[in-house]
Amino acid sequence: METLLGLLATIAALAMLGRALWTRRARRCAPGGSLQSAIPVSHYDEIDAAVGLRRCQCRGRFALRGEGPVRGADSIRRARLECRECGREEELYFDLTRLDHPD
């Protein structure tokens, strides 16, 4: 009986790990989840809007904890986010090549 319970616990743990890895990969492939999928913006306030729309896995809202350039990618900006509910951290990437610069 203990062997069966141990096997079931192992299967459940592997299923949870698989789901977590799948979710992490899906988030990276989503718009803004990586350098390759950086969200194009024309104005800096679009960054705040994108952060406001983003939801955590726990369904909580993110707070912007910092943002800055990405080394080696001049037109990319990274925003560091933290979930206000569970504290999970995430990064969003933005493509600034279409940014309107005042003359």
N, C-alpha and C positions, 0 to 999 in steps of 0.2 A: 504494500500500500504506500509506504514512504517513497519507494522508487517511482511509482506512478505520479505521486504529488510532486516529486522533484522534477520529473520529466515535463509535467504540465507547467510548472513554474518556469522552467527553462524555455519552453515554447512561448509562453506569454512574454517573457523578457525579450526574446529574439523578435517577436512580433512588434513590441513597443520600440525596440531599437530600429527595426526596419522602417517603421512609420516615421520615426524622428528623422532618419536619414533621408527618406523620400520627401518629407516636408521641407527640410533644409535645402535640398536640391531644387525643389519647386520654387522656393523663395528666391534663390540665387538666379534662376532662369526668368523670374518675373521682371517686368519693367523696373529698372533701377536697382535690381538685386546684384549686379556685377558691373564691371567696367564695360563689358561687351553689350550690356542691355541698359546703359545709362539713359535716363529720361532727358530728352531735349527740352531746354527751357529758353524762353526769349527774355524773361525778366526774373530777377532774384526772388520776387514774391511768389513765383510759381513753385519754388522750393518749399516754402512754408505751406503752401496749399497741398502739395504732394504729401508732406509729412502729416498734415492734418487728416488726410484721407486714408493713410496707412493704418492697418489694424494688426495687432499681435495675434499669435496663435490662440491666446487666451481670450481674444475678442476685445482686449483693452486698447486704449489709444496710446500712441507714442508721444513722448516729449523730445524735442530737439536738444541734444546735449552738447553739440558742437558741430562745426563744419569747417572745411578747409580744402585746399588743393590736394590733388593726388600727385605724389612724386613721379615724374616721368610722363605725366599725362596733363599737359598744360590746360587743355580745354575741359577737363573733368574735375568735378567738385564732389567731395564725399561728405555726407551728413551722418553723424553718429546719433542714433536714436535709443531711447530707453522706454520700455513699457511702464506706464504709470500704475498698472495693476500688479504685474508679476515681476517687474524689474529686468525682463529679458532685453538684451542689447541686440541691435541690428544696425546695418549700414545701408544707406541708399546712395546711389551714384547719379550724378546729373551731368549732362553734356551741355557745355556753355558755348558751343560754336555758333549758335544762333542768337546769342545774347545781344540785346540792343544796347549799344554804348552811346551815352549822350555826347554830343559834339561840343 
